[in-house]
């Protein structure tokens, strides 16, 4: 009985791991690719200052680090 | 975001600016910025418009996927880092450095 449970647990966790990796895959289908024009935006920062991407054109390389949620790891 | 803060000096050295972006409300990002002592702008996109423009909106969880884009001075995407790798900015930082070495600024 216990072995059966163990097998079941193993199968379930493998399934869960597969499901999780599918949700956060290493390579999701991307709309944009290297060489594409970066879509422009104007968004407010934490100090209520508006940031306009086009303002940096010809001046700086811009690193856009999209993150999942505030106050989480990373 | 913490890791990006740690790498910020190198990014600035390579003539780059870094922005964190999420679908969080501004007040949540302000709190988060304090928590991680971020000196760089953390942008809020609560309508997910920009996140959708970049094609990284997670419909199921109503969140942005974790992706880093390096945009050169011409406004062209030159480098994309996906998923877990995007937590560590080393790749992007190194890439920014290479970008500027390969294309020195004209004086």
Backbone of each chain as nested JSON, in Angstrom:
{
  "chains": [
    {"id": "A", "residues": [
      {"number": 1, "name": "UNK", "atoms": {"N": [0.824, -1.207, 0.0], "CA": [0.0, 0.0, 0.0], "C": [0.858, 1.256, 0.0]}},
      {"number": 2, "name": "UNK", "atoms": {"N": [1.883, 1.218, 0.882], "CA": [2.743, 2.401, 1.015], "C": [3.529, 2.671, -0.264]}},
      {"number": 3, "name": "UNK", "atoms": {"N": [3.978, 1.588, -0.866], "CA": [4.736, 1.736, -2.113], "C": [3.851, 2.375, -3.182]}},
      {"number": 4, "name": "UNK", "atoms": {"N": [2.59, 1.919, -3.191], "CA": [1.669, 2.479, -4.179], "C": [1.514, 3.989, -3.967]}},
      {"number": 5, "name": "UNK", "atoms": {"N": [1.422, 4.365, -2.689], "CA": [1.299, 5.798, -2.379], "C": [2.536, 6.567, -2.83]}},
      {"number": 6, "name": "UNK", "atoms": {"N": [3.661, 5.919, -2.591], "CA": [4.935, 6.56, -2.965], "C": [4.988, 6.782, -4.479]}},
      {"number": 7, "name": "UNK", "atoms": {"N": [4.566, 5.748, -5.209], "CA": [4.566, 5.862, -6.675], "C": [3.616, 6.972, -7.102]}},
      {"number": 8, "name": "UNK", "atoms": {"N": [2.451, 6.974, -6.484], "CA": [1.442, 7.983, -6.81], "C": [2.0, 9.382, -6.551]}},
      {"number": 9, "name": "UNK", "atoms": {"N": [2.652, 9.539, -5.394], "CA": [3.222, 10.836, -5.031], "C": [4.29, 11.259, -6.041]}},
      {"number": 10, "name": "UNK", "atoms": {"N": [5.11, 10.299, -6.438], "CA": [6.179, 10.59, -7.403], "C": [5.593, 11.049, -8.732]}},
      {"number": 11, "name": "UNK", "atoms": {"N": [4.565, 10.293, -9.175], "CA": [3.932, 10.636, -10.456], "C": [3.294, 12.014, -10.364]}},
      {"number": 12, "name": "UNK", "atoms": {"N": [2.627, 12.276, -9.243], "CA": [1.961, 13.567, -9.07], "C": [2.954, 14.715, -9.044]}},
      {"number": 13, "name": "UNK", "atoms": {"N": [4.054, 14.537, -8.312], "CA": [5.014, 15.641, -8.253], "C": [5.711, 15.862, -9.591]}},
      {"number": 14, "name": "UNK", "atoms": {"N": [5.916, 14.766, -10.333], "CA": [6.507, 14.925, -11.673], "C": [5.546, 15.71, -12.559]}},
      {"number": 15, "name": "UNK", "atoms": {"N": [4.269, 15.392, -12.43], "CA": [3.239, 16.086, -13.21], "C": [3.177, 17.553, -12.838]}},
      {"number": 16, "name": "UNK", "atoms": {"N": [3.265, 17.821, -11.548], "CA": [3.212, 19.19, -11.039], "C": [4.418, 19.988, -11.547]}},
      {"number": 17, "name": "UNK", "atoms": {"N": [5.578, 19.345, -11.491], "CA": [6.796, 20.014, -11.965], "C": [6.676, 20.356, -13.447]}},
      {"number": 18, "name": "UNK", "atoms": {"N": [6.124, 19.417, -14.211], "CA": [5.945, 19.646, -15.648], "C": [4.969, 20.799, -15.879]}},
      {"number": 19, "name": "UNK", "atoms": {"N": [3.893, 20.813, -15.087], "CA": [2.882, 21.868, -15.225], "C": [3.479, 23.228, -14.885]}},
      {"number": 20, "name": "UNK", "atoms": {"N": [4.278, 23.259, -13.825], "CA": [4.886, 24.518, -13.403], "C": [5.887, 25.02, -14.443]}},
      {"number": 21, "name": "UNK", "atoms": {"N": [6.673, 24.095, -14.975], "CA": [7.664, 24.546, -15.948], "C": [6.976, 25.002, -17.236]}},
      {"number": 22, "name": "UNK", "atoms": {"N": [5.79, 24.44, -17.487], "CA": [5.055, 24.858, -18.684], "C": [4.516, 26.285, -18.503]}},
      {"number": 23, "name": "UNK", "atoms": {"N": [4.204, 26.633, -17.252], "CA": [3.695, 27.982, -16.982], "C": [4.801, 29.017, -17.052]}},
      {"number": 24, "name": "UNK", "atoms": {"N": [5.999, 28.597, -16.699], "CA": [7.116, 29.528, -16.711], "C": [8.243, 28.932, -17.557]}},
      {"number": 25, "name": "UNK", "atoms": {"N": [7.953, 28.761, -18.829], "CA": [8.918, 28.05, -19.661], "C": [10.149, 28.895, -19.941]}},
      {"number": 26, "name": "UNK", "atoms": {"N": [11.229, 28.215, -20.252], "CA": [12.463, 28.92, -20.553], "C": [12.313, 29.751, -21.815]}},
      {"number": 27, "name": "UNK", "atoms": {"N": [11.536, 29.24, -22.75], "CA": [11.391, 29.952, -24.004], "C": [9.934, 30.024, -24.458]}},
      {"number": 28, "name": "UNK", "atoms": {"N": [9.165, 30.947, -23.863], "CA": [7.783, 31.092, -24.311], "C": [7.77, 31.702, -25.71]}},
      {"number": 29, "name": "UNK", "atoms": {"N": [6.715, 31.487, -26.467], "CA": [6.685, 32.115, -27.786], "C": [6.716, 33.633, -27.633]}},
      {"number": 30, "name": "UNK", "atoms": {"N": [7.678, 34.258, -28.249], "CA": [7.848, 35.696, -28.056], "C": [7.311, 36.472, -29.243]}},
      {"number": 31, "name": "UNK", "atoms": {"N": [6.626, 37.558, -28.909], "CA": [6.075, 38.439, -29.935], "C": [7.215, 39.24, -30.579]}},
      {"number": 32, "name": "UNK", "atoms": {"N": [8.144, 39.681, -29.716], "CA": [9.252, 40.5, -30.196], "C": [10.52, 39.667, -30.266]}},
      {"number": 33, "name": "UNK", "atoms": {"N": [11.396, 40.031, -31.177], "CA": [12.678, 39.336, -31.249], "C": [13.804, 40.357, -31.392]}},
      {"number": 34, "name": "UNK", "atoms": {"N": [15.021, 39.888, -31.205], "CA": [16.167, 40.782, -31.318], "C": [16.193, 41.373, -32.73]}},
      {"number": 35, "name": "UNK", "atoms": {"N": [16.409, 42.665, -32.81], "CA": [16.392, 43.346, -34.107], "C": [15.112, 44.135, -34.327]}},
      {"number": 36, "name": "UNK", "atoms": {"N": [14.076, 43.815, -33.521], "CA": [12.812, 44.559, -33.621], "C": [12.938, 45.907, -32.93]}},
      {"number": 37, "name": "UNK", "atoms": {"N": [12.079, 46.829, -33.348], "CA": [11.996, 48.132, -32.701], "C": [11.306, 47.937, -31.357]}},
      {"number": 38, "name": "UNK", "atoms": {"N": [11.861, 48.544, -30.308], "CA": [11.241, 48.43, -28.983], "C": [9.981, 49.301, -28.942]}},
      {"number": 39, "name": "UNK", "atoms": {"N": [8.83, 48.726, -28.574], "CA": [7.616, 49.541, -28.491], "C": [7.809, 50.69, -27.49]}},
      {"number": 40, "name": "UNK", "atoms": {"N": [7.39, 51.874, -27.882], "CA": [7.567, 53.038, -27.016], "C": [6.556, 52.989, -25.864]}},
      {"number": 41, "name": "UNK", "atoms": {"N": [6.906, 53.658, -24.77], "CA": [5.965, 53.744, -23.64], "C": [6.266, 54.974, -22.805]}},
      {"number": 42, "name": "UNK", "atoms": {"N": [5.284, 55.394, -22.059], "CA": [5.46, 56.413, -21.03], "C": [4.794, 55.86, -19.776]}},
      {"number": 43, "name": "UNK", "atoms": {"N": [5.595, 55.62, -18.745], "CA": [5.058, 55.014, -17.515], "C": [5.621, 55.734, -16.292]}},
      {"number": 44, "name": "UNK", "atoms": {"N": [4.852, 55.772, -15.21], "CA": [5.329, 56.441, -13.999], "C": [6.239, 55.552, -13.15]}},
      {"number": 45, "name": "UNK", "atoms": {"N": [7.279, 56.165, -12.578], "CA": [8.141, 55.393, -11.676], "C": [7.651, 55.522, -10.229]}},
      {"number": 46, "name": "UNK", "atoms": {"N": [8.437, 54.982, -9.309], "CA": [8.015, 54.942, -7.896], "C": [7.956, 56.338, -7.264]}},
      {"number": 47, "name": "UNK", "atoms": {"N": [8.608, 57.318, -7.92], "CA": [8.582, 58.695, -7.394], "C": [7.65, 59.592, -8.198]}},
      {"number": 48, "name": "UNK", "atoms": {"N": [6.754, 58.944, -8.945], "CA": [5.749, 59.672, -9.709], "C": [6.338, 60.452, -10.89]}},
      {"number": 49, "name": "UNK", "atoms": {"N": [7.516, 60.056, -11.301], "CA": [8.138, 60.72, -12.439], "C": [7.829, 59.893, -13.69]}},
      {"number": 50, "name": "UNK", "atoms": {"N": [7.398, 60.576, -14.762], "CA": [7.059, 59.842, -15.982], "C": [8.34, 59.509, -16.763]}},
      {"number": 51, "name": "UNK", "atoms": {"N": [8.413, 58.284, -17.212], "CA": [9.567, 57.845, -17.992], "C": [9.096, 57.52, -19.41]}},
      {"number": 52, "name": "UNK", "atoms": {"N": [9.713, 58.186, -20.37], "CA": [9.347, 58.01, -21.774], "C": [10.527, 57.351, -22.484]}},
      {"number": 53, "name": "UNK", "atoms": {"N": [10.313, 56.172, -23.01], "CA": [11.416, 55.414, -23.611], "C": [12.128, 56.211, -24.712]}},
      {"number": 54, "name": "UNK", "atoms": {"N": [11.351, 56.877, -25.563], "CA": [11.94, 57.581, -26.717], "C": [12.918, 58.686, -26.292]}},
      {"number": 55, "name": "UNK", "atoms": {"N": [12.773, 59.175, -25.049], "CA": [13.684, 60.217, -24.561], "C": [15.138, 59.741, -24.494]}},
      {"number": 56, "name": "UNK", "atoms": {"N": [15.328, 58.425, -24.44], "CA": [16.688, 57.883, -24.279], "C": [17.336, 57.558, -25.618]}},
      {"number": 57, "name": "UNK", "atoms": {"N": [16.537, 57.662, -26.677], "CA": [17.059, 57.336, -28.006], "C": [18.213, 58.265, -28.367]}},
      {"number": 58, "name": "UNK", "atoms": {"N": [19.276, 57.678, -28.851], "CA": [20.461, 58.456, -29.211], "C": [21.325, 58.817, -28.019]}},
      {"number": 59, "name": "UNK", "atoms": {"N": [20.872, 58.427, -26.796], "CA": [21.619, 58.812, -25.596], "C": [22.128, 57.619, -24.791]}},
      {"number": 60, "name": "UNK", "atoms": {"N": [21.243, 56.704, -24.489], "CA": [21.581, 55.602, -23.576], "C": [21.075, 54.26, -24.105]}},
      {"number": 61, "name": "UNK", "atoms": {"N": [21.78, 53.222, -23.693], "CA": [21.235, 51.877, -23.864], "C": [20.277, 51.66, -22.707]}},
      {"number": 62, "name": "UNK", "atoms": {"N": [19.111, 51.105, -22.99], "CA": [18.096, 50.947, -21.95], "C": [17.892, 49.46, -21.653]}},
      {"number": 63, "name": "UNK", "atoms": {"N": [17.988, 49.112, -20.375], "CA": [17.709, 47.743, -19.951], "C": [16.311, 47.738, -19.332]}},
      {"number": 64, "name": "UNK", "atoms": {"N": [15.408, 47.012, -19.953], "CA": [14.038, 46.928, -19.449], "C": [13.869, 45.578, -18.757]}},
      {"number": 65, "name": "UNK", "atoms": {"N": [13.86, 45.624, -17.44], "CA": [13.764, 44.376, -16.68], "C": [12.325, 44.208, -16.192]}},
      {"number": 66, "name": "UNK", "atoms": {"N": [11.528, 43.493, -16.983], "CA": [10.148, 43.223, -16.557], "C": [10.203, 42.192, -15.445]}},
      {"number": 67, "name": "UNK", "atoms": {"N": [9.468, 42.456, -14.368], "CA": [9.422, 41.477, -13.279], "C": [7.981, 41.153, -12.944]}},
      {"number": 68, "name": "UNK", "atoms": {"N": [7.809, 40.025, -12.272], "CA": [6.474, 39.463, -12.094], "C": [5.628, 40.264, -11.108]}},
      {"number": 69, "name": "UNK", "atoms": {"N": [6.171, 40.483, -9.935], "CA": [5.378, 41.137, -8.9], "C": [6.274, 41.782, -7.859]}},
      {"number": 70, "name": "UNK", "atoms": {"N": [5.841, 42.965, -7.392], "CA": [6.585, 43.666, -6.346], "C": [6.662, 42.796, -5.096]}},
      {"number": 71, "name": "UNK", "atoms": {"N": [7.749, 42.966, -4.367], "CA": [7.95, 42.27, -3.094], "C": [7.979, 40.754, -3.235]}},
      {"number": 72, "name": "UNK", "atoms": {"N": [8.485, 40.289, -4.368], "CA": [8.764, 38.86, -4.511], "C": [10.229, 38.729, -4.9]}},
      {"number": 73, "name": "UNK", "atoms": {"N": [10.737, 37.526, -4.853], "CA": [12.147, 37.288, -5.172], "C": [12.493, 37.777, -6.569]}},
      {"number": 74, "name": "UNK", "atoms": {"N": [13.683, 38.302, -6.723], "CA": [14.138, 38.725, -8.036], "C": [13.617, 40.083, -8.415]}}
    ]},
    {"id": "B", "residues": [
      {"number": 1, "name": "UNK", "atoms": {"N": [15.137, 42.086, -8.694], "CA": [15.412, 43.522, -8.701], "C": [16.611, 43.85, -7.821]}},
      {"number": 2, "name": "UNK", "atoms": {"N": [16.76, 43.067, -6.754], "CA": [17.905, 43.253, -5.865], "C": [19.21, 43.083, -6.621]}},
      {"number": 3, "name": "UNK", "atoms": {"N": [19.237, 42.054, -7.446], "CA": [20.446, 41.753, -8.219], "C": [20.749, 42.884, -9.2]}},
      {"number": 4, "name": "UNK", "atoms": {"N": [19.714, 43.483, -9.729], "CA": [19.927, 44.596, -10.653], "C": [20.515, 45.789, -9.919]}},
      {"number": 5, "name": "UNK", "atoms": {"N": [20.016, 45.993, -8.691], "CA": [20.556, 47.104, -7.902], "C": [22.05, 46.88, -7.663]}},
      {"number": 6, "name": "UNK", "atoms": {"N": [22.411, 45.632, -7.37], "CA": [23.817, 45.306, -7.108], "C": [24.668, 45.547, -8.354]}},
      {"number": 7, "name": "UNK", "atoms": {"N": [24.076, 45.363, -9.525], "CA": [24.84, 45.508, -10.759], "C": [24.747, 46.895, -11.37]}},
      {"number": 8, "name": "UNK", "atoms": {"N": [24.083, 47.799, -10.691], "CA": [23.769, 49.099, -11.281], "C": [25.017, 49.914, -11.647]}},
      {"number": 9, "name": "UNK", "atoms": {"N": [26.068, 49.806, -10.84], "CA": [27.273, 50.577, -11.119], "C": [27.855, 50.184, -12.475]}},
      {"number": 10, "name": "UNK", "atoms": {"N": [27.898, 48.878, -12.705], "CA": [28.431, 48.391, -13.976], "C": [27.569, 48.838, -15.146]}},
      {"number": 11, "name": "UNK", "atoms": {"N": [26.255, 48.816, -14.927], "CA": [25.349, 49.227, -15.995], "C": [25.53, 50.698, -16.318]}},
      {"number": 12, "name": "UNK", "atoms": {"N": [25.678, 51.509, -15.287], "CA": [25.844, 52.941, -15.498], "C": [27.162, 53.211, -16.214]}},
      {"number": 13, "name": "UNK", "atoms": {"N": [28.186, 52.451, -15.806], "CA": [29.504, 52.582, -16.452], "C": [29.418, 52.343, -17.951]}},
      {"number": 14, "name": "UNK", "atoms": {"N": [28.568, 51.39, -18.335], "CA": [28.482, 51.067, -19.757], "C": [27.468, 51.961, -20.466]}},
      {"number": 15, "name": "UNK", "atoms": {"N": [27.191, 53.126, -19.891], "CA": [26.342, 54.117, -20.53], "C": [24.924, 53.599, -20.748]}},
      {"number": 16, "name": "UNK", "atoms": {"N": [24.432, 52.907, -19.723], "CA": [23.101, 52.315, -19.83], "C": [22.236, 52.788, -18.676]}},
      {"number": 17, "name": "UNK", "atoms": {"N": [20.945, 52.72, -18.882], "CA": [20.025, 52.952, -17.777], "C": [19.177, 51.701, -17.616]}},
      {"number": 18, "name": "UNK", "atoms": {"N": [18.772, 51.445, -16.387], "CA": [17.945, 50.265, -16.154], "C": [16.592, 50.684, -15.581]}},
      {"number": 19, "name": "UNK", "atoms": {"N": [15.548, 50.031, -16.089], "CA": [14.201, 50.231, -15.565], "C": [13.613, 48.88, -15.197]}},
      {"number": 20, "name": "UNK", "atoms": {"N": [13.052, 48.803, -14.008], "CA": [12.246, 47.642, -13.652], "C": [10.825, 47.983, -14.084]}},
      {"number": 21, "name": "UNK", "atoms": {"N": [10.071, 47.008, -14.55], "CA": [8.69, 47.263, -14.966], "C": [7.805, 46.106, -14.509]}},
      {"number": 22, "name": "UNK", "atoms": {"N": [6.674, 46.443, -13.904], "CA": [5.704, 45.393, -13.57], "C": [4.289, 45.955, -13.691]}},
      {"number": 23, "name": "UNK", "atoms": {"N": [3.331, 45.086, -13.541], "CA": [1.926, 45.494, -13.588], "C": [1.412, 45.941, -12.232]}},
      {"number": 24, "name": "UNK", "atoms": {"N": [2.317, 46.106, -11.283], "CA": [1.895, 46.527, -9.942], "C": [1.494, 47.991, -9.927]}},
      {"number": 25, "name": "UNK", "atoms": {"N": [0.709, 48.342, -8.904], "CA": [0.337, 49.746, -8.728], "C": [1.569, 50.513, -8.27]}},
      {"number": 26, "name": "UNK", "atoms": {"N": [1.54, 51.808, -8.519], "CA": [2.681, 52.654, -8.196], "C": [3.066, 52.569, -6.717]}},
      {"number": 27, "name": "UNK", "atoms": {"N": [2.059, 52.544, -5.845], "CA": [2.395, 52.506, -4.411], "C": [3.066, 51.191, -4.012]}},
      {"number": 28, "name": "UNK", "atoms": {"N": [2.67, 50.107, -4.688], "CA": [3.307, 48.822, -4.384], "C": [4.767, 48.82, -4.849]}},
      {"number": 29, "name": "UNK", "atoms": {"N": [4.997, 49.424, -6.018], "CA": [6.368, 49.494, -6.514], "C": [7.215, 50.46, -5.688]}},
      {"number": 30, "name": "UNK", "atoms": {"N": [6.585, 51.505, -5.161], "CA": [7.318, 52.446, -4.305], "C": [7.785, 51.714, -3.042]}},
      {"number": 31, "name": "UNK", "atoms": {"N": [6.9, 50.9, -2.494], "CA": [7.227, 50.119, -1.3], "C": [8.339, 49.113, -1.619]}},
      {"number": 32, "name": "UNK", "atoms": {"N": [8.188, 48.474, -2.758], "CA": [9.164, 47.474, -3.207], "C": [10.531, 48.123, -3.427]}},
      {"number": 33, "name": "UNK", "atoms": {"N": [10.525, 49.312, -4.042], "CA": [11.778, 50.023, -4.311], "C": [12.522, 50.302, -3.006]}},
      {"number": 34, "name": "UNK", "atoms": {"N": [11.751, 50.649, -1.971], "CA": [12.365, 50.895, -0.66], "C": [12.941, 49.612, -0.088]}},
      {"number": 35, "name": "UNK", "atoms": {"N": [12.159, 48.534, -0.195], "CA": [12.591, 47.235, 0.339], "C": [13.939, 46.811, -0.246]}},
      {"number": 36, "name": "UNK", "atoms": {"N": [14.087, 46.963, -1.558], "CA": [15.32, 46.497, -2.198], "C": [16.33, 47.636, -2.366]}},
      {"number": 37, "name": "UNK", "atoms": {"N": [15.98, 48.807, -1.808], "CA": [16.835, 49.997, -1.891], "C": [17.234, 50.287, -3.337]}},
      {"number": 38, "name": "UNK", "atoms": {"N": [16.251, 50.238, -4.203], "CA": [16.506, 50.475, -5.629], "C": [16.725, 51.963, -5.88]}},
      {"number": 39, "name": "UNK", "atoms": {"N": [17.806, 52.273, -6.589], "CA": [18.044, 53.672, -6.951], "C": [17.613, 53.913, -8.395]}},
      {"number": 40, "name": "UNK", "atoms": {"N": [17.238, 52.857, -9.087], "CA": [16.787, 53.017, -10.47], "C": [15.261, 53.056, -10.503]}},
      {"number": 41, "name": "UNK", "atoms": {"N": [14.689, 53.627, -11.569], "CA": [13.233, 53.732, -11.642], "C": [12.559, 52.364, -11.768]}},
      {"number": 42, "name": "UNK", "atoms": {"N": [11.511, 52.189, -11.004], "CA": [10.688, 50.988, -11.132], "C": [9.325, 51.459, -11.622]}},
      {"number": 43, "name": "UNK", "atoms": {"N": [8.992, 51.054, -12.847], "CA": [7.819, 51.591, -13.527], "C": [6.583, 50.719, -13.313]}},
      {"number": 44, "name": "UNK", "atoms": {"N": [5.451, 51.413, -13.238], "CA": [4.175, 50.716, -13.042], "C": [3.363, 50.726, -14.327]}},
      {"number": 45, "name": "UNK", "atoms": {"N": [2.853, 49.563, -14.674], "CA": [2.008, 49.438, -15.862], "C": [0.743, 48.669, -15.477]}},
      {"number": 46, "name": "UNK", "atoms": {"N": [-0.088, 49.268, -14.604], "CA": [-1.24, 48.536, -14.077], "C": [-2.291, 48.172, -15.133]}},
      {"number": 47, "name": "UNK", "atoms": {"N": [-2.274, 48.864, -16.284], "CA": [-3.233, 48.503, -17.339], "C": [-2.645, 47.408, -18.242]}},
      {"number": 48, "name": "UNK", "atoms": {"N": [-1.359, 47.081, -18.011], "CA": [-0.63, 46.039, -18.752], "C": [-0.457, 46.388, -20.232]}},
      {"number": 49, "name": "UNK", "atoms": {"N": [-0.644, 47.641, -20.588], "CA": [-0.553, 48.013, -22.01], "C": [0.858, 47.745, -22.556]}},
      {"number": 50, "name": "UNK", "atoms": {"N": [1.858, 48.275, -21.83], "CA": [3.237, 48.095, -22.292], "C": [3.628, 46.622, -22.227]}},
      {"number": 51, "name": "UNK", "atoms": {"N": [3.213, 45.977, -21.142], "CA": [3.528, 44.552, -20.97], "C": [2.95, 43.749, -22.144]}},
      {"number": 52, "name": "UNK", "atoms": {"N": [1.749, 44.126, -22.591], "CA": [1.133, 43.459, -23.752], "C": [1.855, 43.84, -25.041]}},
      {"number": 53, "name": "UNK", "atoms": {"N": [2.245, 45.129, -25.161], "CA": [2.994, 45.565, -26.357], "C": [4.272, 44.742, -26.524]}},
      {"number": 54, "name": "UNK", "atoms": {"N": [4.875, 44.387, -25.398], "CA": [6.119, 43.602, -25.445], "C": [5.831, 42.102, -25.521]}},
      {"number": 55, "name": "UNK", "atoms": {"N": [4.537, 41.77, -25.513], "CA": [4.137, 40.376, -25.714], "C": [4.49, 39.446, -24.569]}},
      {"number": 56, "name": "UNK", "atoms": {"N": [4.508, 39.992, -23.344], "CA": [4.934, 39.142, -22.224], "C": [3.893, 39.134, -21.105]}},
      {"number": 57, "name": "UNK", "atoms": {"N": [2.625, 39.347, -21.507], "CA": [1.552, 39.336, -20.512], "C": [1.106, 37.908, -20.263]}},
      {"number": 58, "name": "UNK", "atoms": {"N": [1.033, 37.557, -18.987], "CA": [0.566, 36.23, -18.609], "C": [-0.93, 36.331, -18.287]}},
      {"number": 59, "name": "UNK", "atoms": {"N": [-1.758, 35.929, -19.261], "CA": [-3.227, 36.053, -19.136], "C": [-3.741, 35.348, -17.882]}},
      {"number": 60, "name": "UNK", "atoms": {"N": [-3.234, 34.151, -17.668], "CA": [-3.741, 33.319, -16.584], "C": [-3.549, 33.976, -15.224]}},
      {"number": 61, "name": "UNK", "atoms": {"N": [-2.367, 34.531, -15.003], "CA": [-2.056, 35.092, -13.692], "C": [-2.173, 36.606, -13.654]}},
      {"number": 62, "name": "UNK", "atoms": {"N": [-2.494, 37.206, -14.808], "CA": [-2.612, 38.665, -14.893], "C": [-1.336, 39.341, -14.369]}},
      {"number": 63, "name": "UNK", "atoms": {"N": [-0.228, 38.892, -14.915], "CA": [1.095, 39.381, -14.511], "C": [1.984, 39.513, -15.742]}},
      {"number": 64, "name": "UNK", "atoms": {"N": [3.101, 40.199, -15.545], "CA": [4.123, 40.223, -16.598], "C": [5.001, 38.994, -16.417]}},
      {"number": 65, "name": "UNK", "atoms": {"N": [5.415, 38.38, -17.529], "CA": [6.427, 37.335, -17.424], "C": [7.773, 37.992, -17.164]}},
      {"number": 66, "name": "UNK", "atoms": {"N": [8.675, 37.229, -16.563], "CA": [9.986, 37.791, -16.238], "C": [10.887, 37.757, -17.484]}},
      {"number": 67, "name": "UNK", "atoms": {"N": [11.038, 38.898, -18.095], "CA": [11.845, 38.997, -19.312], "C": [12.629, 40.312, -19.273]}},
      {"number": 68, "name": "UNK", "atoms": {"N": [13.878, 40.267, -19.693], "CA": [14.677, 41.49, -19.778], "C": [15.009, 41.779, -21.246]}},
      {"number": 69, "name": "UNK", "atoms": {"N": [14.78, 43.017, -21.641], "CA": [15.116, 43.463, -23.004], "C": [16.237, 44.483, -22.914]}},
      {"number": 70, "name": "UNK", "atoms": {"N": [17.247, 44.35, -23.746], "CA": [18.267, 45.392, -23.855], "C": [17.995, 46.139, -25.163]}},
      {"number": 71, "name": "UNK", "atoms": {"N": [17.733, 47.449, -25.023], "CA": [17.387, 48.28, -26.175], "C": [18.56, 49.215, -26.45]}},
      {"number": 72, "name": "UNK", "atoms": {"N": [19.084, 49.199, -27.669], "CA": [20.251, 50.039, -27.955], "C": [19.861, 51.502, -28.175]}},
      {"number": 73, "name": "UNK", "atoms": {"N": [20.838, 52.326, -28.447], "CA": [20.579, 53.769, -28.556], "C": [19.699, 54.13, -29.746]}},
      {"number": 74, "name": "UNK", "atoms": {"N": [19.587, 53.203, -30.681], "CA": [18.718, 53.469, -31.833], "C": [17.274, 53.031, -31.553]}},
      {"number": 75, "name": "UNK", "atoms": {"N": [17.054, 52.472, -30.37], "CA": [15.703, 52.028, -30.025], "C": [15.386, 50.629, -30.523]}},
      {"number": 76, "name": "UNK", "atoms": {"N": [16.436, 49.877, -30.869], "CA": [16.25, 48.512, -31.377], "C": [16.556, 47.497, -30.276]}},
      {"number": 77, "name": "UNK", "atoms": {"N": [15.73, 46.481, -30.185], "CA": [15.973, 45.414, -29.202], "C": [17.193, 44.615, -29.655]}},
      {"number": 78, "name": "UNK", "atoms": {"N": [18.184, 44.555, -28.808], "CA": [19.419, 43.869, -29.19], "C": [19.627, 42.558, -28.446]}},
      {"number": 79, "name": "UNK", "atoms": {"N": [18.927, 42.408, -27.317], "CA": [19.18, 41.233, -26.495], "C": [17.937, 40.954, -25.65]}},
      {"number": 80, "name": "UNK", "atoms": {"N": [17.544, 39.688, -25.57], "CA": [16.375, 39.313, -24.762], "C": [16.78, 38.186, -23.82]}},
      {"number": 81, "name": "UNK", "atoms": {"N": [16.488, 38.36, -22.54], "CA": [16.78, 37.304, -21.561], "C": [15.447, 36.854, -20.967]}},
      {"number": 82, "name": "UNK", "atoms": {"N": [15.215, 35.532, -21.008], "CA": [13.925, 35.005, -20.583], "C": [13.972, 34.276, -19.249]}},
      {"number": 83, "name": "UNK", "atoms": {"N": [12.82, 34.29, -18.587], "CA": [12.591, 33.447, -17.42], "C": [13.594, 33.624, -16.308]}},
      {"number": 84, "name": "UNK", "atoms": {"N": [13.989, 32.506, -15.71], "CA": [14.838, 32.535, -14.524], "C": [16.161, 33.243, -14.773]}},
      {"number": 85, "name": "UNK", "atoms": {"N": [16.683, 33.1, -15.987], "CA": [17.961, 33.74, -16.301], "C": [17.878, 35.249, -16.16]}},
      {"number": 86, "name": "UNK", "atoms": {"N": [16.657, 35.797, -16.338], "CA": [16.492, 37.249, -16.295], "C": [16.62, 37.796, -14.87]}},
      {"number": 87, "name": "UNK", "atoms": {"N": [16.545, 36.906, -13.863], "CA": [16.705, 37.359, -12.478], "C": [18.14, 37.838, -12.26]}},
      {"number": 88, "name": "UNK", "atoms": {"N": [19.06, 37.143, -12.919], "CA": [20.467, 37.501, -12.789], "C": [20.837, 38.46, -13.924]}},
      {"number": 89, "name": "UNK", "atoms": {"N": [21.194, 39.678, -13.59], "CA": [21.434, 40.667, -14.643], "C": [22.805, 40.553, -15.297]}},
      {"number": 90, "name": "UNK", "atoms": {"N": [23.639, 39.614, -14.812], "CA": [25.019, 39.55, -15.308], "C": [25.081, 39.514, -16.836]}},
      {"number": 91, "name": "UNK", "atoms": {"N": [24.227, 38.678, -17.436], "CA": [24.225, 38.548, -18.891], "C": [23.93, 39.877, -19.568]}},
      {"number": 92, "name": "UNK", "atoms": {"N": [22.913, 40.573, -19.068], "CA": [22.522, 41.855, -19.662], "C": [23.605, 42.895, -19.47]}},
      {"number": 93, "name": "UNK", "atoms": {"N": [24.22, 42.874, -18.277], "CA": [25.281, 43.85, -17.982], "C": [26.458, 43.63, -18.915]}},
      {"number": 94, "name": "UNK", "atoms": {"N": [26.859, 42.366, -19.034], "CA": [27.966, 42.041, -19.927], "C": [27.618, 42.463, -21.347]}},
      {"number": 95, "name": "UNK", "atoms": {"N": [26.373, 42.199, -21.722], "CA": [25.949, 42.53, -23.079], "C": [26.015, 44.035, -23.325]}},
      {"number": 96, "name": "UNK", "atoms": {"N": [25.584, 44.822, -22.355], "CA": [25.633, 46.287, -22.487], "C": [27.071, 46.727, -22.719]}},
      {"number": 97, "name": "UNK", "atoms": {"N": [27.986, 46.131, -21.968], "CA": [29.397, 46.443, -22.111], "C": [29.886, 46.146, -23.522]}},
      {"number": 98, "name": "UNK", "atoms": {"N": [29.511, 44.97, -24.026], "CA": [29.948, 44.564, -25.363], "C": [29.378, 45.498, -26.423]}},
      {"number": 99, "name": "UNK", "atoms": {"N": [28.138, 45.874, -26.223], "CA": [27.443, 46.739, -27.177], "C": [28.21, 48.046, -27.362]}},
      {"number": 100, "name": "UNK", "atoms": {"N": [28.699, 48.565, -26.256], "CA": [29.377, 49.857, -26.332], "C": [30.816, 49.729, -26.807]}},
      {"number": 101, "name": "UNK", "atoms": {"N": [31.402, 48.557, -26.526], "CA": [32.759, 48.35, -27.021], "C": [32.743, 48.185, -28.534]}},
      {"number": 102, "name": "UNK", "atoms": {"N": [31.708, 47.469, -29.015], "CA": [31.651, 47.207, -30.444], "C": [31.21, 48.449, -31.216]}},
      {"number": 103, "name": "UNK", "atoms": {"N": [30.494, 49.327, -30.546], "CA": [30.052, 50.551, -31.217], "C": [30.451, 51.76, -30.385]}},
      {"number": 104, "name": "UNK", "atoms": {"N": [31.722, 52.134, -30.436], "CA": [32.141, 53.249, -29.601], "C": [31.419, 54.551, -29.977]}},
      {"number": 105, "name": "UNK", "atoms": {"N": [31.157, 55.336, -28.968], "CA": [30.447, 56.587, -29.203], "C": [31.341, 57.549, -29.991]}},
      {"number": 106, "name": "UNK", "atoms": {"N": [30.784, 58.12, -31.026], "CA": [31.542, 59.079, -31.83], "C": [31.649, 60.393, -31.079]}},
      {"number": 107, "name": "UNK", "atoms": {"N": [32.848, 60.976, -31.151], "CA": [33.012, 62.243, -30.438], "C": [33.181, 63.387, -31.429]}}
    ]}
  ]
}
